Amino acid sequence: MSKRSPLPEFSELPLQPELPDPLRMLDGLRITNHKDWWERRRPELRRLFEHYMYGYAPAPPPLEFRVESAPATALRGKATLKLVTIEFSEPEGIPPLELLLLLPKPLRGPVPVFVGINFSGNHTLLADPAVPEARCHQLEVHPRAARGAAAGAWCVEQIIDRGYGLASFHTCDVKPDRARPGEGIQHYFSAATEHGPYDWATLRAWAWAASRVVDYLETDADVDARRIALVGHSRLGKAALVAGAFDERIALTIALQSGCGGAAPSRSSVGESVQHITSAFPYWFNAEFQKFAAEPARLPLDQHCLAALVAPRPLLFANAVDDTWANPVGQFEVLRAAAPVYQLLGAGGLQSARMPSVGELQSGSLGYFLRAGTHSMTAEDWSAFLRFADQHFQQ
Ligand code: GTR
């Protein structure tokens, strides 16, 4: 058991087939006011997710930001391209994080920015030779890693035309998406953390890196740091939700088709199961989570509690009808179950308890969008993200 955590062992946890009440403490006390949410239940839930699922992450070390001196012009003059290197002054040897930042040009004051977690390299987001090639590739065979190959998914021009910036980093800089031992930033910190089976795993490392991007954005005068939205698709949607839950500076969180371990309930027979995900991708979660593979009903939490950690900030789950692996219906149930926390905090919640029809955006502080089609990030998704952000950022 972790030094910080006198939490029950797996075998001591009761089976709870229904989603646990997000407002009930482990000791049974029910939270009925803001103060107890912020001082008691929210810290408890953070610890539960760290302990049983994503792992404990270290405090950020001192950072240095190197901004390439002459920002280039991109998108035929519509955008300014900044290349920023985020360097960690300790522990020694930790590789830097390369950030791609695109801002609308001309700039009329600080702008809201989407932070996008990308899978195939910053240079794949747009076909611009000014963006350096990724220094590592996580795909063994990587046709998707060619320059501009992910442009259709990232819709950079659509984002810029609507007056937003886009900041993006490549997960491979942080932790390649594979189970090879010794890879990734975590092992540089292992002496300092020592959480054993409760230590941070890949999803938490990606989420932690998103927070380091926010650290930079807070220093950039061209960015409105009170209007930072975070977006991730699928496994990176899981990471986006973790980051939104743990970092209150992220003003708006969007998890697209994030499924099991993200926006979908662990207690579900639809789509990907905890059993499947912990055997296919064990390194996404801490070692403790493996124990719940056959008995997710023993978890003292479920993903509605992660959504509740985002409260009162706006949160959007977006899905595609044919992507049943990500359990679109279960994700709406998760929002429904998180709503009492939004209500307690006076933050609204769902606009309607009825799941929206295909193509309709529900844009309450707990937002939901379902489009036709399959597992991917598309211009239609971005159109919903932008409408959701416009509404909450009052663009
Ligand atoms: C699948 C995995 C999902 C989801 C997806 C993706 O193989 O089972 O949890 O993350 O990959 O990231 O595209």
Boltz pocket constraint, residues with backbone or C-beta under 6 A from the ligand:
constraints:
  - pocket:
      binder: B
      contacts: [[A, 233], [A, 234], [A, 235], [A, 236], [A, 257], [A, 258], [A, 259], [A, 260], [A, 272], [A, 277], [A, 280]]
      max_distance: 6.0
